[in-house]
Amino acid sequence: MDYFFYPSSVAVFGSFKKGAIAHEILRNVVEGGFEGKIIPVNPKGGTVEVAGRAFQIRERLDEAVDTAIIAIPARLVPSLIDEIGPLIKGAVVISAGFSEVGNEELERELVEKAKRHGVRVIGPNCAGIFGVHGNFFGSFEVRVNPGGLALISQSGAFGGAALAMGNDEGIGFSAFVSYGNAADLNESDFLEYFADDENTKVIALYIEGVRDGRKFLNALRYAAARKPVIILKAGKSKSGARAAASHTGSLAGSYEIYRAAFRQAGAIEVEEMEELFDAARAFEMYSKAGMRVAVITNSGGPGVLATDKLERLGLEIAMLSEKTVDELRSFLPPQCSVKNPVDLIADADYERYRRTMEVVCRDENVDALLVICVPPIFLSSEEIARAIIEASCDKPVIANFMAGELTRDGVELLERHGIKNFPTPERAAKAIRWLSMRDL
Amino acid sequence: MDYFFYPSSVAVFGSFKKGAIAHEILRNVVEGGFEGKIIPVNPKGGTVEVAGRAFQIRERLDEAVDTAIIAIPARLVPSLIDEIGPLIKGAVVISAGFSEVGNEELERELVEKAKRHGVRVIGPNCAGIFGVHGNFFGSFEVRVNPGGLALISQSGAFGGAALAMGNDEGIGFSAFVSYGNAADLNESDFLEYFADDENTKVIALYIEGVRDGRKFLNALRYAAARKPVIILKAGKSKSGARAAASHTGSLAGSYEIYRAAFRQAGAIEVEEMEELFDAARAFEMYSKAGMRVAVITNSGGPGVLATDKLERLGLEIAMLSEKTVDELRSFLPPQCSVKNPVDLIADADYERYRRTMEVVCRDENVDALLVICVPPIFLSSEEIARAIIEASCDKPVIANFMAGELTRDGVELLERHGIKNFPTPERAAKAIRWLSMRDL
């Protein structure tokens, strides 16, 4: 499927009037810096200008391309596929109006024409795809930053919202695919593909239901054995399942069966959209973590909240070794607490944070560090961020800087060094929990 | 306690060198627009300039003021209180170095001197207080916007972080108090005070432990009968309780007992810091909501997620009346789903949202509305925000606009009209759950 996510040429079919779907996709492809050939196609011909580049709109496709992105009226799609089939490898069908509104026959026809030419299809009724590391933004959704997350979404709107929110949350993406009605390729195919995609470090999947349970379980096992797979399953409740059925036509089936399958395959299930982001951020940094956590903080209350949450999630509050305690005692002020959570108190500076992290990190009883900073007025959050960046520690470190604008500079510095910030102690604790689920 | 939260005059004791605590507090008081008399005091005298205003530093306090804010070395505090006792009503003691580091005797002395003069004390070892509607920012913490939330925090750092994060989350505050060691006034006194404070619509409380359980239960009952009280209890786990003990010296006690007390009193307990904000935002808008929720959305996936979460939280997915369904059918396009969740599909505009909200709101089976918007590229989120603002509906409406930068304008418009946005379907669902806990 490299022709979808790393194409060397692409044709876009549809209306290129401003605001039309095909126009927006063309704009995204061009603005996103795609370096391959780009061919807009519309029987009416003409020209279109996007991002300062003028394109001749071809009346028909007359040369081979890797992928066609199709946003024309549904009833015209099968014959288009039949016409261009010999020239393309893959088709992304954005157009709606197929099985999701009862037009099963039209969808069958679409698939049949594609099969005849050996063309694979994403969609129909989808929001398109991104291959971020190939600068290919084949969707009207907001473009994202490069990184390690491949997002596979059954719901286009969920996917679009998640991309835009991912930008806010500092997530880097390797790819995005909204697969809509899954007439041909579906979640299982994408799981397998991204499992072997070297730019993808973590896969996130939003599903309402799957059609072929056995294929899905195999694909999930294959992928989860290679990299973290995070799943947000919608349609878990009775009313939710009913709503899903009317939305994607998914027979959501018993949630218990899904849940068992996720566990069996070693996937990581999250309960909320926000958790999907947090888990993705954690796995962009680390592939796993052990269960024994040390909390290092400059403020008691947040340290207690982190400790509560860690214990509640089944993680261990690491028992620091005598050697560690003695070493910490040797340089920390007497008011500091050298038990876990280690409380460096409010005036903790660069040196205190860095040395403490290094000593605690060397402790054999410690698998991961949760480092909290609530900057007091007389210290810059950047200084503490620098301590975290420069501390030499080969174990996972999860940061929780908090206090809105007061931590903005520190958080930005962390992010520039690939360290993602979790905005509350509880969200930081959950991040470690997800990492630990991969350490089996 | 009006002399604390609505003082007409204040004296600040400490060092007025740049960056020193007393200097920062003075700056906050002046910049915050306090209109009463402000008197900086330091035995060395001199002058200090903050925010373009020059002050003569008095060598001693020589006239009566409502409140003294004290940030001088701990050992000097009792004698200062004894000296100025006849001139003040309340003292906020920022200074640390009392019972929290084992100096119980010094703390007893402080209280005894204050009692002798009938002076009430907040602290010691605290971060200060805000009376936001009196423009009184008697703390070094970041200033906040006026609104309905009174935040009572045992932990200064938690309080400071919460204020700064509250600004980011669009929360408006009526007051803030960090009460530190609670040598004199404690959480119970503040609960009772804010229960009767007319600017306070909702009270949020961060506690690790309380000393007088009976007094606390009575105060909590009193307050919760008058307005929503949200509690975040830290030190719930074994390790958390141990950490709390070394932090505030709180004997956290059995969490089960606290939990029972919260329930019995009708307070709303939240599990995470983020939930404290979300619950506060919900209660700034509404005092309560019923259990039967209608979800209105323009995108299926997020609608399913909201439905899942609502059902999981024990809320009801309202069964719309036949009349409502018929009315919706009469003007909605046929692809829309008129069951709950009502799916207005991607091209829903102002008119479709507004009319749907009004029809659903009139349904007797509906107690509250959860309105989701994932703006497609061809619609502005402001248009949908306007529909929500202008729809005539007398039931609680909780909004979930999502897609990062794409919803920024819509979210800002909502907030300008006092409608707070919840950034994910699940957080919106939880907001309704908390509101419904007051509808007993």
Interface residues (C-beta under 8 A of the other chain):
Chain A: G19 E24 V101 F140 V142 S153 Q154 S155 G156 A157 F158 G160 A161 A164 M165 G166 N167 D168 Y206 E208 L232 A234 G235 K236 S237 K238 S239 G240 R242 A243 A244 S246 H247 T248 E271 E272 M273 E274 N298 S299 G300 G301 P302 G303 V304 L305 T307 D308 K309 L310 E311 R312 I317 Q335 S337 K339 N340 P341 D343 A346 V374 P376 I377 F378 M402 A403 G404 E405 L406 T407 P423 T424 P425 E426 R427
Chain B: G19 E24 V101 F140 V142 S153 Q154 S155 G156 A157 F158 G160 A161 A164 M165 G166 N167 D168 Y206 E208 L232 A234 G235 K236 S237 K238 S239 G240 R242 A243 A244 S246 H247 T248 E271 E272 M273 E274 N298 S299 G300 G301 P302 G303 V304 L305 T307 D308 K309 L310 E311 R312 I317 Q335 S337 K339 N340 P341 D343 A346 V374 P376 I377 F378 M402 A403 G404 E405 L406 T407 P423 T424 P425 E426 R427
